[in-house]
Amino acid sequence: MKLQLMQILDRGVPLKERLWIKVLASTDLNYYLVFDSEHLSPVGISTDPKHIFWFPKVRVNPGDNIILMTAPGVNSTKVSLGITNRYFYWGLKNTIWDDRKSCAVLIEINTWETTRFQQ
């Protein structure tokens, strides 16, 4: 995987709760999604995702930081001390990681298919 989950920050704090992801290798974010789940044991998680965030098509490079805010907002990019920080907003009205058992799951999607569009 070309991205690494680093940490959930400000768990349960409205408008501040966020997920920090580090970019390890150049990639397009549209091949990744995050969902929230919960730990069932030290090595197991629930297979019933509660919320899913699929990243838009954005090219990222090694060393970039991806910050996924759970709150509403406008996606943005900021460069500080030569490091690119990309902010994405899930648009949720409530926090989702306030329980210590809750966790974030990052999935890389190499391919996908959908049903046909119906009018």
C-alpha positions in Angstrom: 0.0 0.0 0.0 1.3 3.5 -0.9 -0.5 5.2 2.0 0.0 4.6 5.8 -2.6 5.3 8.5 -0.9 7.3 11.2 -3.4 8.4 13.8 -6.9 9.5 14.7 -6.6 13.0 16.2 -9.0 14.8 18.6 -11.3 11.8 18.9 -14.9 12.9 19.6 -14.1 16.6 19.3 -16.6 18.3 17.0 -15.1 20.2 14.0 -11.6 18.9 15.0 -11.8 15.1 14.7 -9.5 13.9 11.9 -7.6 11.1 10.4 -3.9 11.5 9.5 -2.6 9.5 6.6 1.0 9.7 5.3 1.8 9.2 1.6 4.7 6.7 1.1 4.7 6.6 -2.7 3.2 8.5 -5.6 -0.4 7.5 -6.2 -3.9 8.7 -7.1 -6.2 9.0 -4.1 -9.2 7.8 -6.0 -7.9 4.2 -5.5 -8.5 4.5 -1.8 -11.3 4.6 0.6 -11.7 4.9 4.4 -14.4 3.5 6.6 -15.0 3.5 10.3 -15.4 0.3 12.1 -14.7 -1.0 15.6 -12.2 -3.4 17.2 -13.7 -6.7 18.3 -10.4 -8.0 19.6 -6.7 -7.0 19.4 -6.6 -8.6 16.0 -10.1 -8.4 14.7 -12.5 -5.7 13.5 -16.2 -5.6 12.6 -16.9 -6.2 9.0 -19.9 -3.9 9.1 -18.7 -0.4 8.1 -20.7 2.5 9.4 -19.5 5.4 7.2 -17.4 5.3 4.0 -15.3 8.0 2.4 -14.0 7.5 -1.1 -11.2 9.9 -2.0 -11.5 12.1 -5.2 -9.0 11.8 -8.0 -6.0 13.7 -6.6 -2.4 12.9 -7.3 -0.2 12.7 -4.1 3.5 12.3 -3.6 5.8 10.7 -1.0 5.9 12.8 2.1 2.5 14.4 1.6 0.1 14.3 4.5 -3.6 13.6 4.0 -5.9 15.0 6.7 -9.4 13.6 6.6 -11.7 15.8 8.7 -15.0 14.1 9.7 -16.8 17.5 9.8 -18.1 19.5 6.8 -15.8 21.8 5.0 -14.1 22.6 1.7 -11.2 20.4 0.4 -7.9 22.3 0.3 -4.1 22.0 0.0 -1.6 23.9 2.1 2.2 23.8 1.8 4.2 24.4 5.0 8.0 24.0 5.3 8.0 22.1 1.9 5.5 19.6 3.1 2.1 19.4 1.2 -0.9 18.9 3.5 -4.1 17.9 1.7 -7.3 18.4 3.7 -10.5 16.5 2.8 -13.9 16.8 4.5 -16.2 13.9 5.1 -19.2 16.2 5.7 -20.5 14.3 8.7 -22.6 16.2 11.4 -21.3 14.1 14.3 -17.9 12.7 15.2 -17.4 9.0 14.6 -14.3 8.0 16.5 -15.2 9.0 20.1 -15.2 5.4 21.4 -11.7 3.9 22.0 -12.9 0.7 20.2 -13.7 2.6 17.1 -11.1 2.5 14.3 -10.4 3.7 10.8 -9.8 1.2 8.0 -7.9 2.2 4.8 -8.5 0.1 1.7 -6.7 0.3 -1.6 -9.0 -0.4 -4.6 -7.1 -1.6 -7.7 -10.3 -2.1 -9.8 -14.0 -1.8 -9.4 -17.2 -2.3 -11.3 -20.7 -0.9 -11.0 -24.1 -1.7 -12.4 -25.3 0.1 -15.5 -26.7 3.6 -15.2 -30.5 3.6 -15.5 -32.6 6.6 -16.5 
